[in-house]
């Protein structure tokens, strides 16, 4: 299924049912009084986050969602039925905006979470409610109110623990195929990946969700190569793995330039993303001799004055992944244990 991370739709909640104007008319009871019932409330519309969905593609075809109207009231003081609420499933990670004002309505970040996006109309009142000591035969009723209706903009931001970062053809898709069961397309040309893929790696009692983000190019923060749409998916990740094509860069100066290009785009897009924890991963070491790859990586680290973790891997052969993956598993376990401890204190 094609990945779609934005959609525009319209939601229309149900109208409330009108109140009923009715009088009791039975044999031997000529003046039975008012007996008109109330209408039913209109149905509301809710979005429900579903872990089983990973795209907004369904909204390309279904663009208008309407909840059921409430039924009108009836005689014998019978109330009209309430309109059924409409529950629309969306992927976890969906942001919902008012399409006309741009206001953020809600952010669905956990499976099963619900968000009310359009309130159903209130029911009308039957004439029975207007009976009083001074008005024995009221003819007043009220109509049900209209349900809320909005134009909405939906955006999907991938929820992942680890985001893969790098230039096109850095080997991100190959890496995610190597360490997980995800099977993104892999080929020897740039921009093979046109949308994010998610891979899952076990980490003891936890799991690591890794997002394969399409390659970035210079000017991505300004939208070049759809860069802004791709960069936003990194905003929810907690750790960035910066993959560098060491085997084809030629020299330390070229590799350093490639790294600085990506770092510059991160900073231009968002300072928070630039400050996020990042590990440097030199890929494609299978194209060099082991010693040569280590010397080249050391020169790059020295030129960058890099202080963070460094790993040398081959996503094709799996070399070096036996050190990187355990480190990721340990990082995940520490983070989750800290999160569980904080939850217990609360």
N, C-alpha and C positions, 0 to 999 in steps of 0.2 A: 504494500500500500504506500502511495506517495506521502511523504511527510509534509504536513501543512502546519505551520506554527502560528498562524494568524487567521482569524475569521471574523466576519461581521454578520450579525443576525438581528432579528427583531423578536421580542417576546411580548405577548399580550395576555394578561391575566383575565380570568373570566369576570363577566358582569354579575352583580348581585341580582337575584330574582326580585320582581316587584311584589309589594304587598297586595293582598286581595281585598276587594270590596264585596262583601257578601252579608246577607241577613238570614237568620234562621227562619225557615218557612216550613212548618209542619202542621198537620191536622190538629185542630184544637189549640194550636199555639200561634195565634195570628200575629202577635208582635214578639217574636222570639229574640229579638235583639241582634246586634252585629256578631258575626262569626267568621270574619275573614282572617286567614292566617298570614304569617310572615313569609317572605320569600327566603330562599337559601343563599348563603354567601357564595360568591364566585370562587372558582378554583385559583390557587396561587401557582407560581412557577418556581421550582427549585433546581439548582445545579447540584449534582452529586459527583464527587471525585471518585474515579474508578482506576485502580492500579492496572487493570487489564487493558486500558487504552493508552496509546502513546502518540496519537495524532489527532488533529482537528479536522481531518479530511472529510468526515461525515457531514460537516457543516457547509461543505461546498454545494451540496444538493438540497439539504433541508435548511432553509434560511429563516423561516418564520415558525414560531412555536406559540400555540394558543391553548390556554387552559379552558376547561369547560365552564359555561355560564351556570349560575344558580337557577333553580326552577322557581317559577312564581308561586306565591301562596295560594291556598285553595279554601273553599268553604268548609264549614264544620271545624274551624280553627286548625286546619291542617297546614303545617309549614311546608314550604317547598324544599326539595332536596338540595343539599350543598353541591356545588360543582366540584368535580374531582380535581385534585391537585395534579400538576404535571411535573414529573421528575426527569430531568435531562442529564444524562451521564456525560461527563467530560474527563479528560485525563488529569491525573494528579500533577500539580504544577501549573494549573491554568489560572491566569489573572483575568479578572472580569472588569471592564471599564465601561462607563457610560459613553456610548459612541458619539454623542453630541457635545458633551462637555469635557470629556477626557478624564473625568473623576474616577478614581479607583473604587469599585464597589466591594470587591473581595478578592481573596487569594486562597485557592484551594490547595492545601499542601499535604493532606493526609487522606488515606483511603477511607471512603465512606463519609467524608466531611460534606455537610450540606450548606448551601448558600441560597437564601431567599433573594430572587432577582426581580420578582413582580408580584405584588400583593393583590389578591383577589378583591373584587368589590364587595361592599357591605350590603346585607340584605335589606329589602324594603319592608316597611311595617304595614300589617293589615289593619283594617278598620276596628277590629276588636280592641286593639291597644288604645284607641282614642275614646273609648267609652268612659263616661264619668257621670257623676250625680246630676250634672246640668246638661249633659249631652248623651241622651239614651240611645240615639240612632245616628252615630257619627258616620259621615260619608268620606272622611279623610283617609287617605292612604299615602304612603311614600314609595317612590320608585327605588329600585336597587341602584347603587352607585357603580360607575364604570370601574373596571379593574385597571391597575397600572399597566402602562405599555412603554417600552423603551427600545431604542436602538442600542445594541451592545457590541463592543469590540472584545474579542477573546484573544489572548496571547498565551502561548505555551512556552514555559521555561523548563528545560530539563532539570530534574532533581537527581543529583548524583553526588557521591562522596569525592570522587576524583575526576578532574577534567584533563583531557589530553590536549596539549597546546603545541603548535608548531607550524612551520611553513608547509605549503602543499608538498606532498611526496616525502614528508619526514618519516613516514612509516607508522603513523598512528593507527590506521586500520589494521595493518599487519600485526601490530602489537596487541590490539584488543582481540584479534583472532587467536593469537598465541596463548593468551592468559585466561580466556573465557570461552564460553560456547557461542558468543555472538559471531555472526558471519557477515560483516560488512563487505561491500565490494572492494576488491584490491586490484590495482592495475598500475602499469608503469607510465602514468601520465598525471599531471596535476589535476586537482579538483575531482578526483574519483568520488570522494565523499561530498555529497551535496546536502546532507542533513545529518543531524546527530544520531549516533548509534549508542546503545547501552549494553555493556557487558557486566556480568556478575562474577565476582571471585570470592570463594569462601574465606572467612577469617575467623576460624573457631566457631563460637556460637553466633557470631555476627556474619555479615557479608559486606563486600566492597562493591559499590556500584560505580563503574567507570564509564564516563561519557567520551565518545570519540567525536570531537568537534571538527567540522570542516576546516581545512587549512586557511591560515590568515595570510594576507599580503599587505604590503605597505599601503597605508591609507585606509585600512580596515575600519578604524575608529570613526572615519568620516563616511563610511558606507561603501568603500571600494570592495568589489567582490562580495557584496551582501554582508560585509564584515560586521556591521552593527547587529544584524539579526543573529549572527553566529556568536559574537562576543557575549550577548546577553545570556546565553545558555551557561556560560562559565560563572555567572554571578551567584548561582546557588551552590556551586561546588565548594568544598572545604580545602582541597589541596589540588595544586596544579602540577602535572608532570610535563615539563618542557622538553619535548623530543627534538633532537638536533641530528640531522643527517651527517654523521661524521665521515662516513665512507666516501662521499662524493664532494665534500667541501674543498678538498685540495690542500688547504693550509689553515693555520690558526686564525689568520686575519679574516678570511672568508667566513669561518664558523662563528667568530665573534660578531661580525657584522650581521649575520643571520639572527643570532640571539638578540642583539640590540634592536633589530627591527621589530621583533615580537614584543620585547619589553616596552618599547616606545608606544606601540599600539595599545598595550594594556593601560599604560599611564594616561594616554590621551582619552581612552574610553571612560575609565573610572579609577580614581586614586585608590579606592578600597580594593579593587581587583588587583591593582599593581602591588599593594601591600600584602596580598594573600600569600600564604606559605607556598613555596615553589621548589621543586626538586629538578635538577638538571640531569637529563637522561640522554647520553650520547648513543645513537642508534647506528645500525649497519656496520658494526665493527667487523663483521665477517668479510667485508670487502678489503680489509687491511690486515697486516700481520698483527698479532696480539701486542707485541712491544711497540710497534709503530702507532697503533691506536691509543695505547696508554700514554705515550709521549705527546701525541697531538692533543689529547684531551687535557693533559696537564698544562700545556702551553695556553690553551683556551681559558682554563680556570684561572691561571695566573694573570692573563691579560684582563679578564673580567673582574679580578679580585673577588672571586666568588667564595662565599662563606657557607653556603648551604650544602645539602647532600648531593652527591654526584654518583651516577651509575653508568656503566658501560654495558650495552646489551646488543644483541642481534635479535630483532623481532622475528626474523625468518627462521633462524636455527634454534632460538630460545636461549642462546648463550647469555649469561648474566642475569636472566630473569629469575634464576634460583636465588639471587641475592635481593633483587628489587621486590619481588612479590612478598617474601617474608617480612621485609621492612614495611611494606604497605599494610600487611596483616597486623603487625605489631602496632603501627600508628593507629589503625582502626580500633583495635582492642583498647588501647589507652584512651582514645577519645570517647568510646562508648561507655567504658567503665566510669570515666569522669562524669559523663552525662547521667548515668544511672545513679551515681552517688549524689549528684545535685538534686535529682528527682526525689530521692529518699529524704533529703534534708527538708524539702518543701512539704 
